[in-house]
């Protein structure tokens, strides 16, 4: 596994821990507040029942016990069980056999159902009043369970979106490193190979000259790549210098480097960064020269057009080029990094780079001035 992918997994796991840890803490905080409010309300209800019982005498309790039992039945329909006892006489009881509580406030599970149980005793003259109040917690636990599922689902979606963004960002950051390494490998291998060849000795003057010439060519390639790196750095920093560029001069320089290329100048000058525009023209022309036998570069008031008669690109490759995506499996030859540079240069100038490839017409890349 590549190092950047390992880093991505490590960072993503840390993000998952932060996201779900934060959601769990938030849910715990909300649930705690809800439970406190629930207990406070239940205590108020229990206190009201206890105050009612405290105001009655034992003979009055026995007289109105039927009414109290009806009250207990109404409470039961709302998920609340109550028991009212004065001394040994039980005036109302909707608890089931075996239901009990020892503490003043606790949560009990009776037959798979959680209850908030409040138990209170009061001494009134010569009587001991005991009130037990048990409220079904399903009304609290069900919304909390739904909220937990919502938090889990929301956390999953957020983590998925964030993970995709992080993955593509890290891949985009790592992409130039891979491309640069690929670009550097060829000239460095050439320099090393021909240097070792010359160290062997016993070469003719012609062979020595040829080896030295290849080393110089490889060194120029390295210089080219270094310039691209510097240009790319300036582009991404946005540090460009706009000026009036004479098109004829730039095309003349291009013609010197690529004598077989046809150049057509239909504009006197364009506005842009001279170094970046030269790099754009050179990369587009180099790609065209490698792709076809005939190449034509045209600059007019509308934009820059570079045409070649090479093999037609498939629709997927054209789409990838127009999006500035990295070309896989050699579809872009050895110029993937150059394409990326061109897209960046066009973007920083507010231009648009469009690739077209038709079998009867060849392949054309158009850099349209303006957005």
C-alpha positions, 0 to 999 in steps of 0.5 A: 500500500502506498504511503499516502494511502496509509496516511489517509487511513490513519487520518480518516480513522482519527476523524471517525473517532473524533466525529463519533466520539463527539456525537456520543458525548453530545447524545450523553449530555442531551440524555442526561438533561432529559433524564434530569427533567424527567425525574424532576417531573416524576418527583413533582407528580409523586409529591402531589400524590403524597401531599394528598395522602398526607392530608387524609386520616386513616379512616378517610383513606379507607372510605375513599380507597375505591376512588384512589384505586380508580385514580391508580387505574387511570395512572396505569393507562399512562404507564404509571404505577402507584401504591399508597399505604398508611400504616398497614392499610393499602389504599391503592396499589397498581404494582404487580407482585414482586415489584419492589424498590429499596432506594428513594429514586432508582431505575428498575427493570420489571419484566423487560421494561425499565421504570423510574421508581420513586419511594417516599415515607412520611410520618404524620402524627401517629401514622406512617404514609408510604407512596411508591411511584413508578413511571414507564421509561419507554416514553424517554428511551424510544426518542433517545434510541431514535436520536442515537440512530439519527446521530449514527446515520448523520455521522456516517454520511458526514464521515463518508463525505469528509472521507471522500473529500480527504481521499481526493485531496490527498491523492491530488496532493500526492499526484504531482509527486508521482508524476515528477518522480516518473519525469525525473527517472528517465533523464537521471537513468540516462545520465547515470548510464552514459556516465558509467559507459564513459568510465569504462574507458577504451571508447573512441572519440566518436563514442565519447562525444555521443555519450557526452551529448546524451548526458547533456540532453538528459541534463536539459530534460532535468532543467526542463522539469525543474522549470516546470516545478517552479512554474507550477509553484508560482501558478498555485501561489497565484504570483503571476505578472501580467504583461503584453506579450508579442505573439510573433516573437513567442511563435518564432522561439517555438519554431526554432525549437520545433522546426517541423511545426507550422505556426500561424500568427493572427494576433499582434499580442496577448495579455498574460504572464510571458513565462507561463504562456511560453510554458503553455505553448511549449507543453501543448506543442511537445504533446502534439509533436509526440502524437502526430506527424503534422502539427499546426499552432495558431494564435489569434484574438480568440485563443490558442489552437494546437492541432496534430494529425495523430491517432484519435483519442477515445472519448474517456481520454478527452473527458479526462483531459478536459477535466485536467485529470491524471491519465492512467495506463499511459493514455497521455504518454509521458506528458501527464504532468505537462497537461496538468501544468497547462490546465493550471496555467489556463485557469490562473489566467481565466482561460479555458482549455478544451480538447477535441479529437475527431477521426477525420480532423485529428486532435485539437487543443484550444485555449480560449481567452476569457472565461 
